[in-house]
């Protein structure tokens, strides 16, 4: 007797974020952007100017075609502060572009 098991992965996008406030204002923001690929997806490291009381609930990751969009919810008129961010993105199927604050990056995962 033979059995066939089917394991069909449904499309998904999820993220985890670690952040720390660097300054109480946004002066001197570093525009550098780092990406590291691993088995669980990609890790992005960068700085952003966000609400001074930013929390992880203010970040959404949304899949739009072959693009993952990271959307930071900011409150108009609220004091902004500079944050170091580490965001791990895991998405299936593979995505080719990442958009952060309207800026789109081409994603080419590294392989060993």
C-alpha positions in Angstrom: 0.0 0.0 0.0 1.4 3.4 -1.0 0.4 6.7 0.4 1.1 10.1 -1.0 1.6 13.0 1.3 1.2 16.5 0.0 2.7 19.4 1.9 1.5 22.5 0.1 2.9 25.7 1.6 0.5 28.6 1.4 1.8 32.0 0.7 2.8 34.0 3.8 4.7 37.1 5.0 5.8 37.6 8.5 8.4 39.7 10.3 10.2 40.1 13.6 11.6 43.4 14.8 14.3 44.4 17.3 14.8 48.1 17.8 16.6 50.6 20.1 16.3 54.4 20.3 19.6 56.0 19.3 18.7 59.7 19.7 15.7 61.9 20.8 15.9 63.6 17.4 16.6 62.5 13.8 19.8 64.4 13.1 22.7 62.3 11.9 20.7 59.4 10.5 22.9 56.8 8.8 21.5 55.9 5.4 23.4 52.5 5.3 21.3 49.4 4.7 22.5 45.9 5.4 20.9 42.6 4.3 21.9 39.1 5.4 20.2 36.0 4.0 19.7 32.8 6.0 17.5 29.7 5.9 14.7 31.5 7.6 14.6 34.5 5.3 16.4 37.8 5.2 17.6 40.2 8.0 17.7 43.9 7.4 19.6 46.4 9.5 19.1 50.1 9.1 18.1 53.4 10.9 14.8 55.2 10.7 13.2 58.3 12.1 10.0 57.1 13.9 7.6 58.2 16.6 9.6 58.7 19.8 7.4 56.1 21.5 7.6 53.6 18.6 6.5 50.1 19.3 6.5 46.9 17.3 2.8 47.2 16.6 3.6 50.2 14.4 5.3 48.1 11.7 3.3 46.1 9.1 4.7 43.7 6.5 2.5 43.3 3.4 3.0 41.2 0.3 2.2 42.9 -3.0 3.1 40.6 -5.9 6.8 39.9 -5.7 7.4 42.8 -3.3 7.3 42.9 0.5 6.4 46.3 1.8 7.5 47.3 5.3 5.1 50.1 6.4 5.9 52.2 9.5 2.8 53.8 11.0 3.7 57.3 12.1 1.5 59.8 13.9 1.5 63.3 12.2 2.8 66.0 14.5 4.3 63.6 17.0 7.9 63.9 18.2 10.2 61.8 16.1 13.4 60.0 17.3 16.2 58.0 15.6 16.1 54.2 15.9 18.4 51.3 15.0 16.2 48.6 13.5 16.8 44.9 12.9 14.0 43.3 10.9 13.8 39.6 10.0 11.4 38.9 7.1 10.2 35.5 6.2 8.0 35.2 3.1 6.8 32.5 0.7 7.1 32.4 -2.2 10.4 34.2 -2.5 10.2 37.9 -3.1 12.4 40.0 -5.4 11.8 43.5 -4.0 11.5 45.2 -0.6 9.9 48.6 -0.2 10.5 50.7 2.9 9.0 54.1 3.2 8.4 54.3 -0.5 12.0 53.3 -1.4 12.3 50.0 -3.3 15.3 47.7 -3.2 16.1 44.7 -5.4 16.6 41.7 -3.2 19.2 39.1 -4.3 19.6 36.5 -1.5 23.1 35.3 -1.0 23.9 31.6 -1.3 26.8 29.5 0.1 
